[in-house]
């Protein structure tokens, strides 16, 4: 993993702040969660996504991820 890769991912996420995304979280042991959220903020080391799980009746959650999570494919994002 190179510094240029992280900078490219960081710039891409920062550019998409406020956008609605579909995230696929790899929880390990063949467990995968798919949720819809909005990218809230992009910080130097992490970014945050506000997930509103309406069908389960849960309150909105603010999740944070590092940019290396995208590079290592622990999280996959797609714009909605």
N, C-alpha and C positions, 0 to 999 in steps of 0.2 A: 504494500500500500504506500503510495507516494503522497507527498504533501500537495501536489497539484491536483490529485484526485479529490482530496478532502476539500480543497478550495473550490473546485468546480461544483461539488455537491452543495457546499455551503452557499455559494452564489445562486444556485438553482432554487434551493429552498427559500432563501431570502426573497427572491424575485416572486415566489408564489404565495407570500404571506397574505392571508385573507381568503385564499382559495379553498374550495371544498375538495376534499380528497377521500379516496377509499384506501384504507390501510389494511394490510395483511400482516399480522404479527405471528412470528414463529415462536411458539412457547416451548418447544422441545418435545421430544418423545412423540412425534407425529401429531402434535396439537397445534392447530392454527386457528387464530381468531381473525375475523373480518369485520371491520367497523368503518363507519363513515364519520368524518370530522372536518374541522376547519383549522388550517395552520394559523396559529395565533401570533407567535413571535419567533424570531431567529436570533439566537445569541451566538457568541464566538465559539462555544463548545457544544451547545445543545440547541434544539428547537422544540417548541411545544405545540401540541394539537389538542383542541377541545373536542371531545367525543361526546355526543348526545345520543344515548341508547334509548330511543323512544319506545320501542316495542317491548323492552324488558321493564319499563317503568323506573329505571334507575336515574338518579340525578346526573347532570353533566359532569364529566371527569376531565381534568387537565393532565394529559400524559406528556412526558418529556422523553426525547430520544437523542442520542448522539449521532453525528454525521457518519461515524463509522458503522452504525447499525444499518445504514442504507448500503454502504459498500460491501459489508459482509452478508447482506441479504437477510438479516434478522428481522427487518421490516421492509415491506415493499409498498410503495405508494403509487396511486394512479389518480390523476385529476378527474373530477366528476363534472 
